[in-house]
């Protein structure tokens, strides 16, 4: 594939809600769909940042580890990077202002796109979590047990995706951003930041290639009608 | 493509709710993704049934017309047919019992699949609608203006898709079935039926290939936050 017009998603956000954290896709298979992305590991084993074909895991202690080919994921997004410059950053932007700036400049509310920003941050605040033991807890319980990391004066990359709200539940409706410091000193799922300078690039998709773990019996047997997916996502994401 | 493991969807159900009925994909392009499917035409111009690579339109007067290559669609699902027999029908099944029988036998609630059934029906009740003029009304208003057709003792084919509820809004959560009589005397979007004999076949997908009309400015500019998509779909579908 590696179509620059297509976003690949493995799993759904919804399957994480009841704790279906099993990694059913290997990193090798994931990277066959692109060189850029985000995700999480087997058992919710940290937060993934994939840049230029290399996958980094921010674990629950905040360590940044390069991930091996046999690492597996329950949920991830990747695409073949072909970003176009959107704007330079010359005034301070927190996460909300960053997202507003990108949407105002692109007008892409109704389709999937990727955003990649590199520059200097007054601070970046992220979260991650250690691999959960079986039987897996639900996503909301995990969110309450996450570790939060904050670093001042850091250079790094924001990478992630925007999905239309109609896909919330399958994907993360709105922005889903991860961060990785250039020196690999911290990273994770973005909670907030203040970007001071740098640049923002974007890549629009006309297609979502959604793959489901149909060979995972726990997934196929699960009764999602008992999960309040939207509420849980609101609390956990 | 034509991967037998992948369902192609053009547009979303949600875009029909505020009346974004413009046909942005030609039949030729649609059929490049498979030989089997359902959909609707430009301006909500009837209900489509695609069997063995031939697309039939049931118009608002109930006529069944073979559709030309330049016919365009705002919303459609197609896939490359590779069905497997599921069960013979030897006791009368209405639409609800049919759907329950298929789900009970497959246990595929959590993934996309196609269902194709051929046989004798005590009756089939369908609906369709004539092409709407611009400015397009909303989907709920159109649903109130549809024509309903009922035929007793008819042989024909049920063709359609099941989508997990988490995708409701993007797709039709649950079953979305169309019907075509063997003699092309009637057809349309299934409202109800009573199947008496015949067989049911199914085809499971692990992937949804979702394409959005990113080059249609009306779609890209639309503010979906003002549409109550779930409520409208409940009323119209």
Interface residues (C-beta under 8 A of the other chain):
Chain A: X12 X14 X107 X108 X109 X110 X111 X112 X164 X165 X166 X167 X169 X170 X204 X206 X207 X208 X209 X210 X211 X212 X214 X215 X219 X220 X221 X222 X223 X224 X225 X229
Chain B: X12 X14 X107 X108 X109 X110 X111 X112 X164 X165 X166 X167 X169 X170 X204 X206 X207 X208 X209 X210 X211 X212 X214 X215 X219 X220 X221 X222 X223 X224 X225 X229
